[in-house]
Amino acid sequence: MNWKELHEKFFTTLSNHKSLLIYIKGSPDPDVIASSWMLKRICEKSDIKAEIFALKKPSLPQNRAIIEKLDIPIYFEDPGMNMGRFDGYAVLDFQSAYLKGISEKLPCVFHIDHHEPVHEDIDVECKISSGAVGAASTIMAMILKESRFAQDEDLMRSIGTALVYGIQTDTDNYKHARDVDFEALSFLSRYSDKEIINKISGIPLSDGMVDMIGKAIRNKIVYKGWLIAGVGLIKESVRDSIAIIADFLLQEEGVSTVIVFALVETRDHKGLVLDASFRTEDRDLDLNYLIKRITSEGGARQYKGAYQVNMDYFVHCPDRELLWQTVSVTTIEVLKKQRDNIYIAELKGVYNKFRKKIISFINRGVVLFVGVTLLGFLFSCGRKSVVNRSITPVSGSAVEVKNDGCAVIRSRLVDVAAEYVDEKMWEQFLKQRVFIKQRSKEDAGIRYPRLQFFQLMVSNVSDRAVRISEIALAYGNQKKNRSHLMS
């Protein structure tokens, strides 16, 4: 990311406004609190009025403590009639910039986030969204670093502690921090109060939290390396505990992914929400894609995510135990099916990483030519007198074809999943002449199809080691073995 350009874009956008509504979506955590606080302070230094609003109060004592210790002014109410005082709004640390009842009345000035971006039909004057950083606080700090305000010690001391704590919590105590996160921390370190951070971080778990952890452990099931645990009906005031329990359970041996879920009852007892929190150590798992397959009301970045399902219709159910049993059994079944189809989400994760690298090469003006191995018995693309523009997997006794076109072969030792990559995703490569098979003397009047791209995932499903003795790439009447491919 070019921080100088982003800094100029940020402050140019800011200069066009006189008042700003900073809206915290969801339950306030340290990252969104810190980044919102910095935006408000920058506005004040620029003679721009700004106020922070949130509908939900933080449920964790650590999150309440950072607000109280640093005296961060947040209005925990609906901006409602106050919206007329603002000429735009900002959303930070959230995938979506849309605010029901606000987006229809005010333009979105800033949308700054570090989760996987989602497509939505809403105009944003300044959108900075990247999954390449560990926290929204990192983005805000790096923009600040390039500005004249970096020399303002009064400002830096008022926001430095919050930003450091925001980065610390969203990178799981720096476990998943990137180079840019450490660069931001280096810039902020001399302005942060480490004593305050240590005190907040050391706040012990409440008795209620300990009880919830115990319930999660008692109710947990482990399914193909995934730990799934329901903690029952809980109050909205402790909903943030779901994520903390997921972090705790991820420490269990032999577990790669944890999902903790609960039915959350709103403070006014008029609403119910199924809330699920994901944590994973699987680098190849695209959590955002996996969650979107369950519901659009959720999302993720690498290693963590969450989704919510509105269940207000069942708020009047007289038998809460029966309601929870139904929700629990259904949720576990949904998650098991996602685990059975994990290959698709892992393929997406591998593909997204691969695609980002390719785009990076393209942006630097490097022409990259890629060939991908595909097992011949999965797909057929025989020679025809015309170019074949599509590939369709064929079901068989050993091949299962998913609705989205992914083919899965299951065996006693391994599962193999293959997915065709759409031409649109590779348009930069398909423009190159090298990817068009030219006529030859042997194939007069016949053309091979365009070079096709696939993603292939081989997963060991047994406890025994599986040795791959040979890899070959076959195309037309040519075949290359592993030694040629490696060279």
C-alpha positions in Angstrom: 0.0 0.0 0.0 1.3 3.5 -0.9 0.8 5.3 2.4 1.7 8.7 0.9 -1.0 8.5 -1.7 -3.5 7.2 0.9 -2.6 10.0 3.2 -3.2 12.6 0.5 -6.5 11.0 -0.5 -7.6 10.9 3.2 -6.9 14.5 4.0 -8.1 15.8 0.7 -11.5 14.1 1.4 -11.5 15.4 4.9 -11.0 19.0 3.8 -14.3 18.9 1.9 -16.4 18.4 5.0 -17.3 20.4 8.1 -19.0 17.8 10.3 -18.7 14.0 10.4 -20.8 11.3 12.0 -18.5 8.4 13.0 -20.6 5.3 13.4 -19.5 2.0 15.1 -21.3 -1.0 13.6 -21.7 -4.0 15.9 -20.2 -4.4 19.3 -17.3 -1.9 20.0 -13.9 -3.6 20.2 -10.5 -2.0 20.9 -9.7 -1.7 17.2 -12.8 0.2 16.1 -12.8 2.3 19.3 -9.2 3.3 18.7 -9.5 4.0 14.9 -12.7 6.0 15.5 -11.1 7.9 18.3 -8.2 8.9 16.1 -10.5 10.0 13.3 -12.4 12.2 15.7 -9.2 13.8 17.1 -7.9 14.5 13.5 -11.2 16.1 12.7 -11.0 18.3 15.8 -7.4 19.3 14.9 -8.7 20.3 11.4 -11.6 22.4 12.8 -14.2 19.7 11.7 -16.9 18.7 14.1 -17.1 14.9 14.7 -19.0 12.7 17.1 -18.8 8.9 17.6 -22.1 6.9 17.9 -22.7 3.2 18.7 -25.9 1.4 19.3 -24.3 -1.3 21.4 -22.3 -0.9 24.5 -19.1 -3.0 24.8 -19.7 -6.1 26.8 -16.1 -7.0 27.8 -14.6 -5.3 30.8 -11.4 -4.7 28.8 -13.3 -2.8 26.1 -15.1 -0.7 28.7 -11.8 0.0 30.4 -10.1 1.4 27.4 -13.0 3.9 26.9 -13.0 4.9 30.5 -9.2 5.1 31.0 -8.6 7.2 27.9 -11.8 9.2 28.3 -13.1 8.5 24.8 -16.4 10.2 24.2 -18.9 7.7 22.6 -22.7 8.2 22.4 -24.4 4.8 22.9 -27.6 5.8 21.2 -29.2 6.1 17.8 -28.0 9.3 16.1 -31.6 9.7 14.9 -32.7 13.4 14.9 -29.0 14.5 15.3 -28.1 13.4 11.7 -29.0 16.9 10.4 -25.9 18.2 12.1 -23.6 16.2 9.9 -22.7 16.4 6.2 -21.4 12.8 6.0 -20.6 9.7 7.9 -17.7 7.3 8.4 -17.6 3.5 9.1 -14.4 1.9 10.3 -13.3 -1.7 11.0 -16.4 -3.3 9.3 -16.8 -5.0 6.0 -19.9 -3.1 4.9 -20.3 0.7 4.8 -24.1 0.6 4.5 -26.1 2.0 7.4 -29.8 1.5 7.3 -31.6 4.8 7.8 -28.4 6.7 7.5 -27.0 5.9 4.1 -30.2 7.1 2.6 -29.8 10.5 4.1 -26.0 11.1 4.3 -23.1 10.4 2.0 -20.4 7.9 3.1 -17.2 9.9 3.4 -14.9 7.3 4.8 -14.9 3.5 4.8 -11.7 2.1 6.3 -11.4 -1.6 7.0 -8.9 -4.5 7.1 -11.3 -7.4 6.4 -11.8 -9.1 3.0 -13.7 -6.4 0.9 -17.3 -7.1 -0.1 -19.1 -5.7 -3.1 -21.9 -3.3 -2.4 -23.7 -0.7 -4.3 -22.8 2.4 -2.3 -20.7 5.4 -3.2 -17.8 6.1 -0.8 -15.7 9.2 -1.1 -12.6 7.7 0.5 -12.5 3.9 0.7 -9.4 2.2 2.1 -9.9 -1.5 2.5 -7.1 -4.1 2.6 -6.7 -7.6 4.1 -2.9 -7.0 4.1 -2.9 -5.4 7.5 -3.8 -6.8 10.9 -6.0 -4.0 12.2 -7.9 -0.8 11.1 -5.7 0.9 13.7 -2.7 0.1 11.6 -4.2 1.8 8.6 -5.0 4.9 10.7 -1.5 5.0 12.2 0.3 4.7 8.9 -1.8 7.6 7.4 -1.1 9.6 10.5 2.6 8.9 10.2 2.7 10.6 6.8 0.9 13.7 8.0 2.0 16.9 9.8 0.1 15.7 12.9 2.8 13.1 13.5 4.8 15.9 15.2 1.8 16.9 17.4 2.8 15.3 20.7 -0.5 16.3 22.4 -2.5 14.5 19.7 -0.2 11.5 19.6 -0.3 10.9 23.3 -4.1 11.1 23.4 -4.5 8.4 20.7 -1.2 6.4 20.8 -2.3 4.1 23.6 -5.6 3.3 22.0 -4.1 2.5 18.6 -1.4 0.2 20.1 -4.1 -1.7 22.1 -6.3 -1.9 19.0 -3.4 -3.5 17.0 -2.5 -5.8 19.9 -6.0 -7.2 20.3 -6.9 -7.6 16.6 -3.6 -9.4 15.8 -4.1 -11.8 18.8 -1.3 -10.3 20.9 0.8 -9.8 17.7 0.6 -13.5 16.8 -0.8 -12.6 13.3 0.8 -9.2 13.0 2.4 -8.3 9.6 5.4 -6.2 8.9 3.3 -3.1 8.4 1.6 -3.7 11.8 5.0 -3.7 13.5 6.0 -0.6 11.5 2.9 1.1 12.9 3.7 -0.1 16.4 7.2 1.2 16.2 5.9 4.6 15.2 3.3 4.6 18.1 5.4 3.0 20.8 6.9 6.1 22.4 3.5 7.8 22.7 1.6 4.8 24.2 1.1 4.2 28.0 2.2 0.6 28.4 1.1 0.6 32.1 -2.5 1.3 31.0 -2.3 -1.4 28.3 -0.9 -4.0 30.8 -3.6 -3.2 33.4 -6.4 -3.5 30.8 -5.0 -6.7 29.3 -4.6 -8.2 32.8 -8.3 -7.8 33.8 -9.3 -11.2 35.0 -12.2 -13.2 33.5 -15.5 -12.8 35.3 -17.3 -15.7 36.9 -19.8 -15.6 34.1 -17.1 -15.9 31.5 -15.6 -18.9 33.3 -19.0 -20.6 33.4 -19.4 -20.0 29.7 -16.0 -21.5 28.9 -17.0 -24.6 31.0 -20.2 -24.9 29.1 -18.4 -24.7 25.8 -16.0 -27.4 26.9 -18.8 -29.7 28.0 -20.8 -29.2 24.8 -18.0 -29.3 22.3 -17.8 -31.8 19.5 -14.7 -32.3 17.3 -15.5 -33.1 13.7 -12.6 -33.7 11.2 -10.3 -31.3 13.0 -13.0 -28.6 13.7 -14.1 -27.9 17.2 -17.8 -26.8 17.4 -19.3 -25.6 20.7 -22.6 -24.0 21.6 -22.9 -22.0 24.9 -26.7 -21.6 25.0 -28.8 -18.5 25.5 -26.7 -15.5 26.7 -27.4 -11.8 27.4 -26.3 -9.2 24.9 -24.0 -7.7 27.6 -21.7 -10.7 27.3 -21.8 -11.5 23.6 -18.2 -10.5 23.1 -17.3 -13.5 25.3 -18.1 -15.8 22.3 -15.0 -14.6 20.5 -12.8 -14.9 23.6 -14.0 -18.5 24.2 -13.1 -19.3 20.5 -9.6 -18.0 21.0 -9.3 -20.1 24.2 -10.5 -23.3 22.6 -8.1 -22.9 19.6 -5.3 -23.9 21.9 -6.6 -27.5 22.0 -4.3 -30.0 20.4 -5.4 -31.5 17.1 -7.8 -28.7 16.4 -7.3 -26.4 13.3 -10.6 -24.4 13.4 -13.0 -23.4 16.2 -16.5 -22.2 16.0 -18.4 -21.0 19.1 -22.0 -20.0 18.8 -24.8 -18.8 21.1 -28.3 -17.4 21.0 -28.0 -13.7 22.1 -31.0 -12.0 23.7 -31.1 -8.3 23.3 -31.3 -6.0 26.3 -35.0 -5.1 25.8 -35.9 -8.9 25.5 -37.5 -8.2 22.1 -34.9 -9.7 19.9 -32.8 -12.9 19.4 -29.7 -13.4 17.3 -27.7 -16.5 16.5 -24.1 -15.3 16.8 -21.2 -17.5 15.7 -17.5 -16.7 16.0 -14.7 -18.5 14.0 -11.0 -18.9 14.7 -8.6 -20.9 12.6 -5.0 -21.7 12.1 -5.5 -23.0 8.6 -3.6 -20.6 6.4 -5.4 -21.9 3.3 -8.9 -21.7 4.6 -10.9 -18.7 3.1 -13.1 -18.0 6.2 -14.8 -15.1 4.4 -15.9 -17.3 1.5 -16.9 -20.1 3.9 -19.1 -17.7 6.1 -20.7 -16.1 3.0 -21.8 -19.6 2.0 -23.7 -19.8 5.2 -25.2 -16.3 5.3 -24.5 -12.9 3.9 -24.8 -11.4 7.5 -21.2 -12.1 8.4 -17.6 -12.0 7.1 -14.0 -12.6 8.0 -10.4 -11.8 7.5 -7.6 -14.3 7.8 -7.8 -16.5 10.9 -11.0 -15.0 12.4 -14.6 -14.2 11.5 -18.2 -14.2 12.6 -21.8 -14.4 11.4 -25.2 -13.5 12.8 -28.6 -14.8 12.0 -31.7 -12.8 13.0 -34.1 -15.0 15.0 -36.6 -12.4 16.3 -39.5 -14.5 15.1 -38.7 -17.0 17.9 -38.5 -14.5 20.7 -41.9 -15.6 22.0 -41.1 -19.3 22.1 -42.2 -20.4 25.6 -39.7 -23.3 25.8 -36.3 -21.8 25.6 -34.5 -25.1 26.2 -36.3 -26.7 23.3 -35.5 -23.6 21.2 -31.8 -23.9 22.0 -31.7 -27.6 21.3 -33.2 -26.9 17.8 -30.9 -24.1 17.1 -27.9 -26.0 18.4 -28.6 -29.2 16.4 -29.3 -27.2 13.2 -26.1 -25.0 13.6 -23.9 -28.0 14.2 -25.3 -29.8 11.1 -24.8 -26.7 8.9 -21.2 -26.4 10.1 -20.5 -30.1 9.6 -21.6 -29.7 6.0 -19.3 -26.8 5.6 -16.5 -29.0 7.0 -17.3 -31.7 4.5 -17.0 -29.1 1.7 -13.9 -27.4 3.1 -11.9 -28.2 0.0 -13.8 -25.5 -1.8 -13.1 -22.9 0.8 -9.4 -24.0 0.9 -9.2 -23.8 -2.8 -10.6 -20.2 -2.6 -8.0 -19.4 0.0 -5.1 -20.7 -2.1 -6.5 -19.1 -5.2 -6.9 -15.7 -3.5 -3.3 -15.8 -2.3 -2.2 -16.9 -5.7 -4.3 -14.2 -7.5 -2.9 -11.4 -5.2 0.7 -12.5 -6.1 -0.1 -12.5 -9.8 -1.8 -9.1 -9.6 1.2 -7.8 -7.8 3.5 -9.1 -10.6 1.2 -7.6 -13.2 1.2 -4.2 -11.5 4.9 -4.2 -11.6 4.8 -4.8 -15.4 6.0 -8.5 -15.2 4.4 -10.9 -17.7 3.8 -14.2 -15.9 2.9 -17.4 -17.7 1.4 -20.1 -15.6 0.5 -23.7 -16.2 -1.6 -25.7 -13.6 -1.6 -29.5 -13.3 -5.0 -31.2 -13.6 -5.8 -34.9 -13.2 -7.0 -36.1 -16.6 -9.8 -38.3 -15.4 -11.6 -35.4 -13.7 -12.2 -33.3 -16.8 -12.4 -34.0 -20.5 -11.5 -31.5 -23.2 -11.2 -33.4 -26.4 -10.0 -31.8 -29.6 -12.7 -30.3 -31.8 -12.8 -28.1 -34.9 -13.7 -25.2 -32.7 -12.3 -23.8 -29.5 -14.0 -25.2 -26.4 -14.9 -22.2 -24.2 -16.1 -24.1 -21.1 -15.2 -27.1 -19.0 -17.9 -29.1 -17.2 -16.9 -31.9 -14.7 -18.7 -35.2 -15.2 -20.3 -37.1 -12.2 -19.4 -40.7 -11.8 -19.2 -43.5 -9.2 -16.0 -41.9 -7.8 -16.7 -38.2 -8.7 -19.1 -35.9 -6.8 -19.9 -32.6 -8.6 -20.9 -29.7 -6.4 -23.4 -27.1 -7.5 -20.7 -24.5 -8.1 -18.9 -26.8 -10.5 -16.2 -28.2 -8.1 -15.5 -31.9 -8.6 -14.5 -34.0 -5.6 -13.1 -37.5 -5.7 -13.3 -39.3 -2.3 -11.3 -42.4 -1.5 -10.2 -44.3 1.5 -6.9 -42.4 1.8 -7.4 -39.0 0.1 -9.9 -36.5 -1.1 -9.2 -34.7 -4.3 -11.0 -31.5 -5.3 -10.7 -29.6 -8.6 -12.3 -26.4 -9.6 -12.3 -24.6 -13.0 -11.1 -20.9 -12.9 -13.3 -18.7 -14.9 -11.8 -16.9 -17.9 -12.7 -13.5 -16.5 -10.4 -14.1 -13.6 -7.5 -14.7 -15.9 -8.3 -12.1 -18.6 -4.9 -10.5 -18.1 -3.3 -13.8 -19.2 -5.7 -14.8 -21.9 -4.8 -11.7 -23.8 -1.3 -13.1 -24.4 -0.8 -14.9 -27.7 1.2 -17.6 -26.1 -1.9 -19.0 -24.5 -3.5 -19.7 -27.9 -2.5 -23.1 -29.5 -1.3 -22.5 -33.0 -1.9 -24.8 -36.0 0.7 -27.4 -36.7 1.4 -29.8 -39.6 0.1 -32.7 -37.6 -3.1 -30.9 -36.6 -4.0 -29.2 -39.8 -7.4 -27.7 -39.5 -7.6 -28.6 -35.7 -7.0 -26.3 -32.8 -6.6 -27.2 -29.2 -8.7 -25.4 -26.7 -7.3 -22.3 -25.0 -5.0 -23.2 -22.1 -7.4 -23.7 -19.1 -6.7 -23.0 -15.5 -7.7 -25.1 -12.5 -7.1 -25.2 -8.8 -6.4 -28.6 -7.4 -6.5 -29.7 -3.7 -5.4 -33.1 -2.4 -6.3 -33.8 1.2 -5.1 -36.7 3.3 -8.2 -38.0 5.2 -6.6 -41.0 6.9 -4.1 -41.3 9.7 -1.6 -42.9 7.4 1.0 -41.0 5.3 0.2 -40.9 1.6 3.1 -40.8 -0.8 2.6 -39.1 -4.2 5.0 -41.0 -6.4 4.3 -39.2 -9.7 3.0 -35.9 -11.0 2.3 -35.4 -14.7 0.8 -32.6 -16.8 -1.0 -33.8 -20.0 -2.1 -31.5 -22.7 -3.2 -32.6 -26.2 -0.8 -35.4 -27.2 2.0 -34.1 -25.0 2.8 -35.2 -21.5 5.4 -33.9 -19.1 6.4 -35.8 -16.0 7.5 -34.4 -12.6 11.1 -33.9 -13.5 10.2 -31.7 -16.5 7.6 -29.8 -14.5 10.1 -29.1 -11.7 12.7 -27.8 -14.2 
